Amino acid sequence: MKLVRVDGLLTQLDDFIVRCCISGDFQPEPAIQYMSASAKNLSLIEENPYPPMVQSVEDLFSLAEYTPDCELTPCKHREIPKDVLDDLRQIKQQLQLLQTQKRDQQRHLEELQERRAQYSHFESLEPRLEEIEECQYINIRFGFLPGESYQKLQKNYADDPYVFFVPCSEENGGYWGLYFTPHRKADEIDGIFSMLYFERILLKEDTGTVKEILQKLQGQIEQAQQLLEQTKAEIDKLWQANKDRFVEVYAQLKWLDEVFELRHYAAYRDNYFFYVGWIAESAVPDFTKQVKTLRGMKISITDPSKQDKIAPPVKLKNFFAFRPFEMFVGMYGLPSYGEMDITNFVAITFTLLFGMMFGDMGQGAVLAVGAFVLYKWKKIEMAKLVIPCGISSMVFGFVFGSVFGFEHALDPVYHALGWEGKPLEVMESINTVLLMAIGIGVALVIVSILLNIISSIHKGLWGEAIFSNNGIVGLLVYLAGVNMVSAFMGGPNPLPAVVAQAILIVGLILLFFKEVLVGYVDKHPHWKPESWADYSMQNIFELLEYLLSYFSNTVSFLRVGAFVIVHAAMMLVVFSLAGEPANPIVVVLGNALVICLEGLLSGIQGLRLEFYEMFSRCYEGGGRPFHGVKLAAEKEE
């Protein structure tokens, strides 16, 4: 990254922003933070006139029930013609009236449909409703009675002449109907039906039989639907006649709005502005060329320095096959500027670990092909990450001799290659698999420490590179410890026991004084401990923590071997359930379950090993991503 500062006349600020700052290569920073406090510079604070106009067009879109999806369009004159804004207000008013009319019609239609639904429950009722309502001495209640309540009514009140319920239709195990009660017994009978959970509804004061009312309501509903469709057609016709023009206006206003917002990054003094930002080194020539097209502009380009108040942003640059794994690095935290980008390391190690834990040639092919189809069809970025993992699974599946769980499907291939059989029989080589996993763990911990040493040297932290637990001293302690454990278990031990013990003892002594040694070499301001007693007590526990971390980080890789064994065991279970001869449906469903379940678990465990066993030794993170301003380029005249 390069730090860019541009000075020019305040009247040229818009031209500078449009020509130089919106191509996606430039990330502006608040210029006032890079200006001298004694220079009396001020932040450029102005009221943006465009948000109200943008909101007005968005309100228009809302009225038209339209979701804008358009690219920003440069506006040469930095303003919208008055006649266009007047037309906008006029069309907006017309749409508001039509939308109000539509809502009223929709509400009326829903009321009619609700009334029809209510009356439909009583369609079997033959008397005219006005005749029922004209009863002088009897009250009538319409509603719904649950089925259990109806049974209780029949059982407990069969002999009561005042408790009389007439069912009209049945629904959800209950009954729609009505009951009658004399005026003088109304409170008592209403109380009984209330205890029976009767749900009363109030019908409108319609006249005629229920069938006649339903016919009349159906006609009103059809008429209301026609009026609603006519209003919708008017709204659509009005919008289609003006859509293209206002979409273009919106794209221009959004462009003007965002360009104006970029002015707020500037500082100014008198009639001059000052603009500061970050740009990738590769984009400097084009940026400089564009600045020089503006008369009187001054540009200065410098390297980042520790005195900068804002740390440079980070823009990762990796091989295209490794770019999907930048997501994992970003989840942990982007590398700070100047720190090593370990995306390539993550891509290689995660792919290998996943392939080992999910080693099956057929299932790996399903993962790879499925991920490829998902990416091409749905453009899911994570699918690109699964493709190499599936290929890795196919490679290890060839080593393990597994194709959809068929352990001997590849025997003809091995025989054609002159081999006696598969390279590794998992279920007969459990110890070998677990020792192989430990060996991989040792190798990856060593590589992680080496990466930290390289990164520390690159940042000029020689004390950290030499004396830390993830530096040269820590590496020697780890190697000596591995050598001693391997010798104890009867494995290879390149170093004699005496040499390994000497390295371990000297290394532990140096790690005990790590803070002092690192602070002295790297010139930390407070490298001398205030109390040697406190320092000693604290570092005894830290020394134990270092040893435990070496051990736990290494043993944690046993999970790789465990998942290799678990995968083979799960497929054995599938084929046990499938019987002899194997039921193809059970085999297919079992493979589908294993692909989903173990594929997810292998990914989680691989990511855990990356974050806890490797990242913690060689990576800090804490960087901020580069966000270049990307708007549409201004059209040439």
C-alpha positions as CSV (number, residue, x, y, z in Angstrom):
1,M,0.0,0.0,0.0
2,K,1.0,3.6,-0.7
3,L,-0.2,6.7,1.2
4,V,-1.4,9.3,-1.2
5,R,-1.9,13.0,-0.5
6,V,-3.4,15.3,-3.1
7,D,-3.7,19.1,-2.8
8,G,-5.7,21.4,-5.1
9,L,-8.2,24.2,-5.4
10,L,-11.4,23.6,-3.6
11,T,-13.4,24.2,-6.8
12,Q,-11.6,21.2,-8.3
13,L,-12.5,18.7,-5.5
14,D,-15.5,17.2,-7.3
15,D,-13.5,16.7,-10.5
16,F,-10.7,15.0,-8.5
17,I,-13.1,12.7,-6.8
18,V,-14.8,11.7,-10.0
19,R,-11.6,11.2,-12.1
20,C,-9.4,9.6,-9.5
21,C,-11.3,8.2,-6.5
22,I,-14.2,6.0,-7.7
23,S,-12.5,3.3,-9.7
24,G,-12.1,0.9,-6.8
25,D,-8.4,1.4,-6.3
26,F,-8.5,4.2,-3.8
27,Q,-9.6,4.1,-0.1
28,P,-10.0,7.6,1.3
29,E,-9.1,8.4,4.9
30,P,-10.1,11.5,7.0
31,A,-7.5,13.9,5.8
32,I,-7.6,16.0,8.9
33,Q,-6.0,13.1,10.8
34,Y,-2.9,13.5,8.6
35,M,-2.6,17.2,8.8
36,S,-0.5,19.2,11.2
37,A,-2.5,20.6,14.1
38,S,-0.7,24.0,13.8
39,A,-1.6,24.4,10.1
40,K,-5.2,25.5,11.0
41,N,-6.8,23.0,8.5
42,L,-10.5,22.2,8.9
43,S,-12.6,19.2,8.0
44,L,-14.9,19.9,5.1
45,I,-18.3,19.7,6.6
46,E,-21.2,20.4,4.2
47,E,-24.9,19.4,4.1
48,N,-25.5,16.8,1.4
49,P,-28.5,18.0,-0.7
50,Y,-29.1,14.7,-2.4
51,P,-30.5,12.3,0.3
52,P,-34.0,14.0,0.4
53,M,-34.2,13.6,-3.4
54,V,-33.0,10.0,-3.2
55,Q,-35.6,9.3,-0.5
56,S,-38.3,10.9,-2.7
57,V,-37.5,8.6,-5.6
58,E,-37.4,5.6,-3.3
59,D,-40.8,6.5,-1.9
60,L,-42.0,6.6,-5.5
61,F,-40.5,3.1,-6.0
62,S,-42.3,1.9,-2.9
63,L,-45.6,3.3,-4.2
64,A,-45.0,1.5,-7.5
65,E,-44.0,-1.7,-5.6
66,Y,-40.7,-1.7,-7.5
67,T,-37.3,-2.8,-6.2
68,P,-34.5,-0.9,-7.9
69,D,-31.6,-3.0,-9.2
70,C,-29.6,-0.7,-11.4
71,E,-26.0,0.5,-11.7
72,L,-25.1,4.0,-10.7
73,T,-25.0,6.4,-13.6
74,P,-22.7,9.5,-13.6
75,C,-24.5,12.8,-13.8
76,K,-22.5,15.3,-15.7
77,H,-24.2,18.5,-14.4
78,R,-24.1,17.5,-10.7
79,E,-27.9,18.2,-10.5
80,I,-31.2,17.0,-11.7
81,P,-33.3,19.2,-14.1
82,K,-36.2,21.0,-12.3
83,D,-38.8,19.7,-14.8
84,V,-37.8,16.1,-14.0
85,L,-38.2,16.8,-10.3
86,D,-41.6,18.4,-10.9
87,D,-42.7,15.4,-12.9
88,L,-41.5,13.2,-10.1
89,R,-43.7,15.0,-7.6
90,Q,-46.7,14.8,-9.9
91,I,-46.4,11.1,-10.6
92,K,-45.8,10.5,-6.9
93,Q,-49.1,12.3,-6.0
94,Q,-51.0,10.3,-8.7
95,L,-49.6,7.0,-7.4
96,Q,-50.4,8.0,-3.8
97,L,-54.1,8.5,-4.8
98,L,-54.2,5.2,-6.7
99,Q,-52.6,3.3,-3.8
100,T,-55.1,4.8,-1.4
101,Q,-57.9,3.8,-3.6
102,K,-56.3,0.3,-4.0
103,R,-56.0,-0.1,-0.2
104,D,-59.7,0.9,0.3
105,Q,-60.8,-1.5,-2.4
106,Q,-58.6,-4.3,-0.9
107,R,-60.1,-3.6,2.5
108,H,-63.6,-3.7,1.2
109,L,-63.0,-6.9,-0.7
110,E,-61.5,-8.6,2.4
111,E,-64.6,-7.5,4.4
112,L,-66.9,-9.1,1.8
113,Q,-64.9,-12.3,1.8
114,E,-64.9,-12.4,5.6
115,R,-68.7,-12.0,5.6
116,R,-69.1,-14.7,3.0
117,A,-66.9,-17.0,5.1
118,Q,-69.1,-16.4,8.1
119,Y,-72.4,-16.9,6.3
120,S,-71.1,-20.1,4.6
121,H,-71.1,-21.9,8.0
122,F,-74.9,-21.5,8.1
123,E,-75.8,-22.2,4.5
124,S,-78.1,-25.1,5.6
125,L,-80.3,-22.6,7.6
126,E,-83.5,-22.2,5.6
127,P,-85.5,-19.4,7.5
128,R,-84.9,-15.8,6.4
129,L,-82.6,-14.0,8.8
130,E,-84.9,-11.0,9.3
131,E,-87.6,-13.3,10.5
132,I,-85.3,-14.8,13.0
133,E,-84.1,-11.4,14.2
134,E,-87.7,-10.2,14.6
135,C,-88.5,-12.7,17.4
136,Q,-89.8,-10.6,20.3
137,Y,-89.3,-13.1,23.1
138,I,-86.3,-15.1,22.0
139,N,-82.6,-14.2,21.6
140,I,-80.5,-16.0,18.9
141,R,-76.8,-16.5,19.1
142,F,-74.7,-17.6,16.1
143,G,-71.2,-19.2,16.6
144,F,-69.0,-22.3,17.0
145,L,-69.3,-25.0,19.6
146,P,-66.4,-27.5,20.0
147,G,-67.2,-31.2,19.5
148,E,-66.5,-32.2,23.1
149,S,-68.8,-29.3,24.3
150,Y,-71.6,-30.5,22.0
151,Q,-71.4,-34.0,23.5
152,K,-71.6,-32.5,27.0
153,L,-74.5,-30.4,26.0
154,Q,-76.4,-33.5,24.7
155,K,-75.6,-35.4,27.8
156,N,-76.1,-32.9,30.6
157,Y,-78.8,-30.6,29.2
158,A,-80.9,-32.9,27.1
159,D,-83.9,-32.5,29.5
160,D,-83.5,-28.7,29.7
161,P,-86.1,-27.1,27.3
162,Y,-84.3,-23.8,27.4
163,V,-80.9,-25.1,26.2
164,F,-81.4,-25.7,22.5
165,F,-78.5,-25.7,20.0
166,V,-79.1,-26.1,16.2
167,P,-75.9,-27.3,14.3
168,C,-75.7,-26.1,10.7
169,S,-72.2,-27.3,9.6
170,E,-69.3,-29.3,11.0
171,E,-65.7,-28.1,11.0
172,N,-62.5,-29.3,12.8
173,G,-64.5,-31.7,15.0
174,G,-66.9,-28.9,16.1
175,Y,-70.2,-27.4,15.0
176,W,-71.2,-24.1,13.6
177,G,-74.8,-23.3,14.5
178,L,-77.1,-21.2,16.7
179,Y,-78.9,-21.5,20.0
180,F,-82.1,-19.8,21.3
181,T,-82.9,-18.5,24.7
182,P,-85.8,-16.6,26.1
183,H,-85.1,-13.0,27.1
184,R,-85.7,-13.7,30.8
185,K,-83.2,-16.7,30.7
186,A,-80.6,-15.1,28.5
187,D,-78.0,-14.5,31.2
188,E,-78.3,-18.1,32.5
189,I,-78.2,-19.8,29.1
190,D,-75.4,-17.5,27.8
191,G,-73.4,-18.5,30.9
192,I,-73.9,-22.2,30.2
193,F,-72.7,-21.9,26.6
194,S,-69.8,-19.7,27.7
195,M,-68.7,-22.6,30.0
196,L,-69.0,-24.9,27.0
197,Y,-66.5,-22.6,25.1
198,F,-69.1,-21.4,22.6
199,E,-67.4,-18.8,20.3
200,R,-70.0,-16.3,19.3
201,I,-69.9,-14.3,16.0
202,L,-72.0,-11.2,15.1
203,L,-73.5,-11.4,11.6
204,K,-74.3,-8.3,9.6
205,E,-77.9,-7.1,9.3
206,D,-78.4,-8.8,5.9
207,T,-81.9,-9.9,4.8
208,G,-83.0,-13.1,3.1
209,T,-82.0,-16.7,3.4
210,V,-78.4,-17.5,3.9
211,K,-78.1,-18.9,0.4
212,E,-79.6,-15.6,-1.0
213,I,-77.1,-13.6,1.1
214,L,-74.2,-15.7,-0.1
215,Q,-75.3,-15.2,-3.8
216,K,-75.5,-11.5,-3.2
217,L,-72.1,-11.4,-1.5
218,Q,-70.5,-13.4,-4.3
219,G,-71.7,-10.8,-6.8
220,Q,-70.4,-8.0,-4.7
221,I,-67.0,-9.8,-4.3
222,E,-66.7,-10.2,-8.1
223,Q,-67.5,-6.5,-8.6
224,A,-64.9,-5.5,-6.0
225,Q,-62.3,-7.7,-7.6
226,Q,-62.9,-6.1,-10.9
227,L,-62.5,-2.6,-9.5
228,L,-59.3,-3.7,-7.7
229,E,-57.8,-5.2,-10.8
230,Q,-58.7,-2.0,-12.7
231,T,-56.9,0.1,-10.1
232,K,-53.8,-2.2,-10.3
233,A,-53.8,-1.9,-14.0
234,E,-53.9,1.9,-13.8
235,I,-51.0,1.8,-11.3
236,D,-49.0,-0.5,-13.6
237,K,-49.8,1.6,-16.7
238,L,-48.7,4.8,-15.0
239,W,-45.5,3.3,-13.7
240,Q,-44.5,1.5,-16.9
241,A,-44.9,4.8,-18.8
242,N,-42.5,6.6,-16.4
243,K,-40.3,3.7,-15.0
244,D,-37.3,4.0,-17.3
245,R,-36.9,7.8,-16.7
246,F,-37.1,7.6,-13.0
247,V,-34.9,4.6,-12.7
248,E,-32.3,6.6,-14.6
249,V,-32.9,9.6,-12.3
250,Y,-32.5,7.4,-9.3
251,A,-29.2,6.0,-10.6
252,Q,-27.9,9.5,-11.2
253,L,-29.0,10.8,-7.7
254,K,-27.4,7.8,-6.0
255,W,-24.2,8.5,-7.9
256,L,-24.3,12.2,-6.9
257,D,-25.1,11.3,-3.3
258,E,-22.1,9.0,-2.9
259,V,-19.8,11.3,-4.7
260,F,-20.8,14.2,-2.4
261,E,-20.3,12.0,0.6
262,L,-16.7,11.5,-0.5
263,R,-16.1,15.2,-0.1
264,H,-16.4,14.8,3.7
265,Y,-13.0,13.0,3.8
266,A,-11.3,16.2,2.7
267,A,-9.7,18.9,4.8
268,Y,-9.4,22.5,3.6
269,R,-7.7,25.8,4.3
270,D,-8.7,29.0,2.6
271,N,-9.5,27.9,-1.1
272,Y,-7.5,24.7,-1.1
273,F,-8.4,21.1,-0.3
274,F,-6.3,18.2,1.0
275,Y,-7.2,14.6,0.3
276,V,-5.6,11.5,1.7
277,G,-6.0,7.8,1.1
278,W,-4.5,4.4,0.5
279,I,-3.8,2.9,-2.9
280,A,-2.2,-0.4,-4.0
281,E,1.3,0.1,-5.4
282,S,0.2,-1.5,-8.7
283,A,-2.4,1.2,-9.2
284,V,-0.2,4.2,-8.5
285,P,0.8,4.9,-12.2
286,D,-2.8,5.1,-13.4
287,F,-3.8,7.2,-10.3
288,T,-0.9,9.6,-10.9
289,K,-1.8,9.9,-14.6
290,Q,-5.4,10.8,-13.8
291,V,-4.4,13.4,-11.2
292,K,-2.0,15.1,-13.6
293,T,-4.9,15.6,-16.1
294,L,-6.3,18.2,-13.6
295,R,-4.4,21.5,-13.7
296,G,-2.6,22.7,-10.6
297,M,-3.0,19.5,-8.6
298,K,-0.1,18.4,-6.4
299,I,0.4,14.8,-5.4
300,S,2.7,13.1,-3.0
301,I,3.0,9.3,-2.6
302,T,4.8,7.8,0.5
303,D,5.3,4.4,2.0
304,P,3.4,3.6,5.2
305,S,5.2,4.5,8.4
306,K,4.8,3.8,12.1
307,Q,3.9,7.4,12.6
308,D,0.6,7.1,10.6
309,K,-2.4,7.5,12.9
310,I,-4.3,4.9,10.9
311,A,-2.8,1.6,10.0
312,P,-2.7,0.8,6.3
313,P,-5.6,-1.4,5.1
314,V,-4.9,-4.9,3.8
315,K,-5.6,-6.3,0.3
316,L,-4.9,-10.0,0.0
317,K,-3.3,-11.2,-3.2
318,N,-3.3,-15.0,-3.7
319,F,-3.3,-17.7,-6.4
320,F,-6.9,-18.0,-7.7
321,A,-7.2,-21.6,-6.5
322,F,-6.3,-20.5,-2.9
323,R,-8.5,-17.4,-2.8
324,P,-11.6,-19.2,-1.4
325,F,-9.6,-20.0,1.7
326,E,-9.2,-16.2,2.4
327,M,-12.6,-16.6,4.1
328,F,-11.0,-18.7,6.8
329,V,-8.2,-16.2,7.3
330,G,-10.8,-13.4,7.5
331,M,-12.8,-15.3,10.1
332,Y,-9.8,-15.4,12.4
333,G,-8.7,-11.8,11.4
334,L,-7.0,-10.4,8.4
335,P,-3.2,-10.1,8.7
336,S,-2.1,-6.7,9.9
337,Y,-0.1,-4.7,7.4
338,G,3.3,-6.2,7.0
339,E,2.4,-9.5,8.6
340,M,2.7,-12.7,6.6
341,D,-0.4,-13.8,4.7
342,I,-0.9,-17.5,5.5
343,T,-3.8,-18.1,3.1
344,N,-1.6,-20.5,1.0
345,F,-0.6,-22.4,4.1
346,V,-4.2,-22.7,5.2
347,A,-5.4,-23.8,1.7
348,I,-2.8,-26.6,1.5
349,T,-3.1,-27.9,5.1
350,F,-6.9,-27.7,5.4
351,T,-7.3,-29.5,2.1
352,L,-5.0,-32.3,3.1
353,L,-6.5,-32.7,6.6
354,F,-10.0,-32.7,5.2
355,G,-9.1,-35.2,2.5
356,M,-7.5,-37.6,5.1
357,M,-10.5,-37.4,7.5
358,F,-13.0,-37.9,4.6
359,G,-11.0,-40.3,2.5
360,D,-13.5,-41.9,0.0
361,M,-13.0,-41.7,-3.7
362,G,-16.8,-41.8,-4.6
363,Q,-18.0,-39.5,-1.8
364,G,-15.2,-37.1,-2.6
365,A,-16.3,-37.0,-6.2
366,V,-19.8,-36.2,-5.1
367,L,-18.5,-33.3,-3.0
368,A,-16.3,-31.9,-5.8
369,V,-19.0,-32.2,-8.5
370,G,-21.8,-31.0,-6.2
371,A,-19.8,-28.0,-5.1
372,F,-18.9,-27.2,-8.7
373,V,-22.5,-27.3,-9.8
374,L,-23.6,-25.1,-6.8
375,Y,-21.0,-22.5,-7.7
376,K,-21.9,-22.4,-11.4
377,W,-25.6,-22.4,-10.6
378,K,-26.0,-20.3,-7.4
379,K,-22.6,-18.6,-7.4
380,I,-22.0,-19.7,-3.7
381,E,-18.5,-18.7,-2.9
382,M,-18.0,-21.3,-0.3
383,A,-18.6,-24.0,-2.9
384,K,-15.3,-23.1,-4.5
385,L,-13.6,-24.1,-1.3
386,V,-15.2,-27.5,-1.2
387,I,-14.1,-28.4,-4.7
388,P,-10.4,-29.0,-3.8
389,C,-11.4,-30.7,-0.5
390,G,-13.5,-33.2,-2.5
391,I,-10.5,-33.8,-4.9
392,S,-8.3,-34.3,-1.8
393,S,-10.9,-36.8,-0.5
394,M,-10.7,-38.7,-3.8
395,V,-6.9,-38.9,-3.6
396,F,-6.9,-40.3,0.0
397,G,-9.9,-42.5,-0.9
398,F,-7.6,-44.1,-3.5
399,V,-5.0,-44.7,-0.8
400,F,-7.6,-46.2,1.6
401,G,-9.2,-48.2,-1.3
402,S,-12.7,-46.9,-0.5
403,V,-15.4,-46.0,-3.1
404,F,-18.8,-45.2,-1.5
405,G,-17.7,-47.6,1.3
406,F,-16.9,-50.5,-1.1
407,E,-13.4,-51.4,0.3
408,H,-12.3,-53.6,-2.5
409,A,-13.8,-51.9,-5.6
410,L,-10.3,-50.6,-6.6
411,D,-8.5,-54.0,-6.3
412,P,-8.3,-54.4,-10.1
413,V,-6.6,-51.0,-10.4
414,Y,-4.1,-51.9,-7.8
415,H,-3.4,-55.3,-9.4
416,A,-3.0,-53.5,-12.8
417,L,-0.4,-51.3,-11.2
418,G,1.5,-54.4,-9.9
419,W,0.5,-53.9,-6.3
420,E,-0.8,-56.7,-4.1
421,G,-3.6,-54.6,-2.8
422,K,-4.6,-51.3,-1.4
423,P,-1.8,-49.2,0.2
424,L,-3.5,-49.0,3.6
425,E,-6.2,-51.1,5.2
426,V,-7.7,-48.7,7.7
427,M,-9.4,-51.1,10.1
428,E,-6.4,-53.4,10.2
429,S,-3.9,-50.6,10.7
430,I,-5.4,-48.5,13.5
431,N,-2.1,-47.9,15.3
432,T,-0.4,-47.0,12.0
433,V,-3.2,-44.5,11.3
434,L,-3.0,-42.9,14.7
435,L,0.9,-42.7,14.6
436,M,0.6,-41.1,11.1
437,A,-1.8,-38.5,12.5
438,I,0.7,-37.7,15.3
439,G,3.5,-37.4,12.7
440,I,1.4,-35.0,10.7
441,G,0.8,-33.0,13.9
442,V,4.5,-32.8,14.7
443,A,5.3,-31.7,11.1
444,L,2.6,-29.0,11.1
445,V,3.5,-27.6,14.5
446,I,7.2,-27.3,13.3
447,V,6.0,-25.5,10.1
448,S,3.9,-23.2,12.2
449,I,6.8,-22.2,14.4
450,L,9.0,-21.7,11.3
451,L,6.4,-19.4,9.8
452,N,6.4,-17.4,13.0
453,I,10.2,-17.1,12.9
454,I,10.1,-15.9,9.3
455,S,7.3,-13.5,10.1
456,S,9.1,-12.1,13.1
457,I,12.4,-11.6,11.1
458,H,10.4,-9.9,8.4
459,K,9.0,-7.4,11.0
460,G,12.4,-6.9,12.5
461,L,11.6,-8.6,15.8
462,W,14.7,-10.6,16.2
463,G,14.2,-11.2,19.9
464,E,10.8,-12.7,19.2
465,A,12.2,-14.8,16.3
466,I,15.0,-16.2,18.5
467,F,13.9,-16.4,22.2
468,S,10.1,-16.9,22.2
469,N,8.2,-20.1,22.6
470,N,7.4,-19.9,18.9
471,G,10.9,-18.9,17.9
472,I,14.2,-20.7,17.4
473,V,14.5,-21.6,21.1
474,G,10.9,-22.9,21.3
475,L,11.5,-25.0,18.1
476,L,14.6,-26.6,19.6
477,V,12.8,-27.4,22.8
478,Y,9.9,-28.9,20.9
479,L,12.2,-31.0,18.7
480,A,14.2,-32.2,21.7
481,G,10.9,-33.2,23.5
482,V,9.6,-35.0,20.4
483,N,13.0,-36.9,20.1
484,M,12.8,-38.0,23.8
485,V,9.2,-39.1,23.6
486,S,9.9,-41.0,20.3
487,A,12.9,-42.7,21.9
488,F,10.8,-43.7,25.0
489,M,8.2,-45.3,22.7
490,G,10.8,-47.2,20.7
491,G,10.5,-44.9,17.7
492,P,13.2,-43.1,15.7
493,N,15.5,-40.7,17.8
494,P,18.0,-39.0,15.6
495,L,19.6,-37.2,18.6
496,P,21.3,-39.1,21.4
497,A,19.4,-38.9,24.7
498,V,22.1,-36.8,26.4
499,V,22.1,-34.2,23.6
500,A,18.3,-34.0,23.6
501,Q,18.2,-33.6,27.3
502,A,20.9,-30.8,27.2
503,I,18.9,-28.9,24.5
504,L,15.7,-29.3,26.5
505,I,17.2,-28.0,29.7
506,V,19.0,-25.0,28.1
507,G,16.0,-24.2,26.0
508,L,13.7,-24.2,29.1
509,I,16.1,-21.9,30.9
510,L,16.0,-19.5,28.0
511,L,12.2,-19.7,27.8
512,F,12.1,-18.9,31.5
513,F,13.8,-15.5,30.8
514,K,12.0,-15.0,27.5
515,E,10.4,-11.7,28.3
516,V,13.7,-10.2,29.4
517,L,15.6,-11.5,26.4
518,V,12.9,-10.5,23.9
519,G,12.4,-7.1,25.5
520,Y,16.2,-6.4,25.5
521,V,16.8,-7.4,21.9
522,D,13.6,-5.8,20.5
523,K,14.1,-2.7,22.6
524,H,10.9,-2.9,24.5
525,P,10.5,0.2,26.9
526,H,9.8,-1.9,30.1
527,W,11.8,-5.1,29.5
528,K,13.2,-5.2,33.1
529,P,10.9,-6.8,35.6
530,E,9.9,-4.7,38.6
531,S,10.1,-7.7,41.0
532,W,12.2,-10.8,40.3
533,A,10.2,-12.8,42.8
534,D,6.9,-12.0,41.0
535,Y,8.6,-12.6,37.6
536,S,9.9,-16.0,38.7
537,M,6.5,-17.2,40.1
538,Q,4.7,-16.0,36.9
539,N,7.2,-17.6,34.5
540,I,7.2,-21.0,36.3
541,F,3.5,-21.3,35.3
542,E,4.1,-19.9,31.8
543,L,6.9,-22.4,31.3
544,L,4.4,-25.2,32.3
545,E,1.9,-23.7,29.9
546,Y,4.4,-23.7,27.0
547,L,5.1,-27.4,27.6
548,L,1.4,-28.3,27.9
549,S,0.7,-26.4,24.7
550,Y,3.4,-28.3,22.8
551,F,1.9,-31.6,24.0
552,S,-1.8,-30.7,23.6
553,N,-1.3,-29.2,20.1
554,T,0.5,-32.3,18.9
555,V,-1.9,-34.8,20.5
556,S,-4.9,-32.8,19.2
557,F,-4.0,-34.1,15.7
558,L,-5.1,-37.6,16.8
559,R,-8.5,-36.5,15.8
560,V,-7.4,-36.7,12.2
561,G,-6.6,-40.4,12.6
562,A,-9.7,-40.9,14.7
563,F,-11.9,-39.5,11.9
564,V,-10.2,-41.8,9.3
565,I,-11.2,-44.8,11.5
566,V,-14.7,-43.4,12.2
567,H,-15.3,-42.9,8.5
568,A,-14.4,-46.6,7.8
569,A,-16.5,-47.7,10.8
570,M,-19.6,-45.8,9.7
571,M,-19.4,-47.4,6.2
572,L,-19.1,-50.8,7.9
573,V,-22.3,-50.0,9.8
574,V,-24.1,-48.9,6.6
575,F,-23.2,-52.2,4.8
576,S,-24.2,-54.2,7.9
577,L,-27.6,-52.6,7.7
578,A,-27.8,-53.1,4.0
579,G,-27.4,-56.9,4.4
580,E,-26.1,-59.5,2.0
581,P,-26.6,-58.9,-0.9
582,A,-26.5,-55.2,-0.2
583,N,-29.8,-53.4,-0.4
584,P,-29.0,-50.5,-2.9
585,I,-31.5,-48.1,-1.2
586,V,-29.9,-48.5,2.2
587,V,-26.4,-48.1,0.6
588,V,-27.4,-44.9,-1.2
589,L,-29.2,-43.4,1.9
590,G,-26.3,-44.4,4.1
591,N,-23.7,-42.8,1.8
592,A,-25.9,-39.6,1.7
593,L,-26.0,-39.5,5.5
594,V,-22.2,-40.0,5.8
595,I,-21.5,-37.4,3.2
596,C,-23.6,-34.8,5.0
597,L,-22.7,-35.7,8.6
598,E,-19.0,-36.5,8.3
599,G,-18.4,-33.9,5.6
600,L,-19.6,-31.2,8.0
601,L,-17.7,-32.7,11.0
602,S,-14.4,-33.0,9.0
603,G,-14.7,-29.4,7.9
604,I,-15.3,-28.2,11.5
605,Q,-12.4,-30.3,12.9
606,G,-10.1,-29.2,10.2
607,L,-10.9,-25.6,10.9
608,R,-10.4,-26.1,14.6
609,L,-6.9,-27.6,14.0
610,E,-6.1,-24.5,11.8
611,F,-7.2,-22.0,14.4
612,Y,-6.1,-23.5,17.6
613,E,-3.1,-25.6,16.8
614,M,-1.5,-23.6,14.0
615,F,-2.8,-20.0,13.8
616,S,-2.1,-19.6,17.5
617,R,1.7,-20.1,16.9
618,C,2.3,-18.1,13.8
619,Y,-0.5,-15.6,13.2
620,E,-1.9,-12.5,15.0
621,G,-4.4,-11.0,12.7
622,G,-5.9,-7.6,13.5
623,G,-5.7,-6.1,10.0
624,R,-8.5,-4.1,8.4
625,P,-9.7,-4.9,4.8
626,F,-9.1,-2.5,1.9
627,H,-12.3,-1.0,0.7
628,G,-11.7,0.9,-2.5
629,V,-14.6,3.2,-3.5
630,K,-16.2,1.6,-6.5
631,L,-18.7,3.7,-8.5
632,A,-19.5,3.9,-12.2
633,A,-16.8,5.7,-14.1
634,E,-17.7,9.1,-15.5
635,K,-18.6,9.1,-19.2
636,E,-16.2,10.7,-21.6
637,E,-17.4,13.8,-23.4
